[in-house]
Amino acid sequence: MNSDRIKQMSYKHGFLACGIAKAENLDFESHQLKNWLDMGYHGEMAYLEKHFEKRTNPTKLVEGAKSILCLAFNYFPEPRNKTDFKIARYAYGDDYHTVIKEKLFALMADIQNVIPNFAGRAFVDSAPVMERQWAERAGLGWIGKNSLIIRKGVGSYFFLAEIISNLELQADTPETDHCGTCTACIDACPTQAIVQSQVIDSRLCISYQTIEKKEPSTLSVEDSQRWIYGCDICQEVCPWNRFAEANKEPKFAPRDIVDWSSEEWRIASKDLSLIQKQIKRSAMERAGVKKIASQSNAQLDSTLPQQG
């Protein structure tokens, strides 16, 4: 009964799905993570090597953990006109860490009002939590060949969040894989970053190169496909994303920078305060003004014809 009540509460706060997994050690996933790290596929993201036990066992991260509430929140935007340069859809609006964390805190307060002995911690892509693996276990979807969680009738344009709780809740049944023989994401990646199903060599990934890599991207303009921040190519070609519907969260409304023309980028490259103003309190702050500017300048300096 508590499980159903919590799920209904989550929908009230705008979450599109809520599933539950038992808090336990991720034995198989631990092995996968170690192999991935040993291959060096994480590149400069050294933080992924830290807190290995906490990352693979939530009971080490949150004392008394018994269940994990896994939640999904839609970020797919309204259709837009094609622009000269591209920004990943998840970064169009305000920083999702802040927006969704506020919703999690509100949900937790509601749960506590109904279940006084409830206690838990909220996470949104900011702690050693294997979000996609837990989401799969909680039945939110399956991990696609592009390593993202895909949900039937929804696609993959949604954020993941978790509440690791002390409540003993009924766990949901994990979703089965529905990618079948489709290799659209693998075939479409211009840098061949998807080295095998569900395995990404981050060093080759456009998102990594434009966000996580400390130095400017080493990708050619042709390979980067005019992405300034992040990349959505593997999602754009996924057949399941034909079901994606626009989100209704005002804080995720696209900022002006999303639609900037080449000329507007050229002006901003000479006045970085214009970029700073646009990315303030957005996910793009992670890359920083200088990196974004350098990547836009590389695009501006190229003679590559615009992508259709």
Residue, then its C-alpha position, 0 to 999 in steps of 0.5 A: m500500500n505504501s508503495d502505491r501511495i508514494k507513486q501517486m504522490s510522485y505524479k503530483h510533483g510532475f514525475l512521469a514514472c516512479g519505480i522501486a528497487k531493493a537496496e542491495n549490492l549491485d554484484f553484476e553491475s560492479h563487475q561491469l563498472k570495474n571492467w569499464l574503468d580498467m579500459g580507461y573509458h571514463g577518460e578524465m572523469a576520475y571521480l568515477e573511480k572514487h567511492f566504489e563500494k558506495r557507488t555499487n552498494p547503497t547501504k554503504l552510502v545511506e545508513g539503514a537503506k532498504s529501498i530505492l525510489c527511482l523517478a523519471f522526469n521528462y525534459f523533452p522540449e517543444p519542437r524548434n527550428k534548426t539552428d546553426f549550432k546545437i545544444a543538448r536538449y537536457a540543458y535548454g533550461d534551468d539546471y536540472h539538479t536544482v529543479i528536480k532536487e526541489k521536487l524531491f524534497a517536496l515529495m519527501a515532505d509529503i511522504q513523511n506526512v503520511i508515513p512518519n517513520f520515513a527517512g531518506r536521502a535524495f539524489v540527482d546525478s550528483a553522488p556515487v549512485m548508479e542511476r541507470q542500473w537502479a532505474e532498470r531494476a525498478g522497472l522504469g525502462w531498460i538500458g539501451k545500446n546507447s547506455l541510456i534508459i529507454r521507457k516504452g511509450v516515452g523514449s529516453y528524454f528524461f532525467l533520473a532521480e533517486i530517494i534512498s529510503n529506510l522503508e521496506l517497500q515492494a520492489d517492482t519487476p525489472e523491465t526487459d530489453h526492447c531494443g532487439t536487433c536495432t543498431a540505429c544509435i551505434d550506426a549514427c554515432p559519428t565518432q563510434a563512441i558506442v564500442q559495443s552494446q551498452v558500452i561507451d568509450s567516453r573519450l570518443c563521445i561528443s558529450y564528454q568532449t564538449i562538457e567533461k574534458k578539461e581542455p577544448s574538444t579534440l574532435s574535428v568540426e565534422d565529427s562534432q556535428r556542430w554540437i556546442y554542448g552535449c549531444d543528442i544524436c543517439q537519442e534522435v535516431c532511436p525509434w522509441n523517441r518517436f513517442a516523446e512528448a514536450n515537458k510541461e515544466p516552465k523552468f525547462a523552457p529554452r533560453d535564448i542561447v539555444d536559438w542563437s544564429s552564427e552571427e549571435w555566436r560571433i558577437a558573443s565570442k567577443d563579449l563572453s558576458l553574453i554567454q555567461k548571462q545565458i548559462k547562469r544557473s543552467a547545466m551548461e555552467r559545468a563546461g564553463v564560458k571559456k570552453i563553450a566559447s572556444q567550441s563555438n569559435a572552432q565551429l565559426d572558423s570552420t568552412l564545414p557546410q551546415q548540417g541539414 
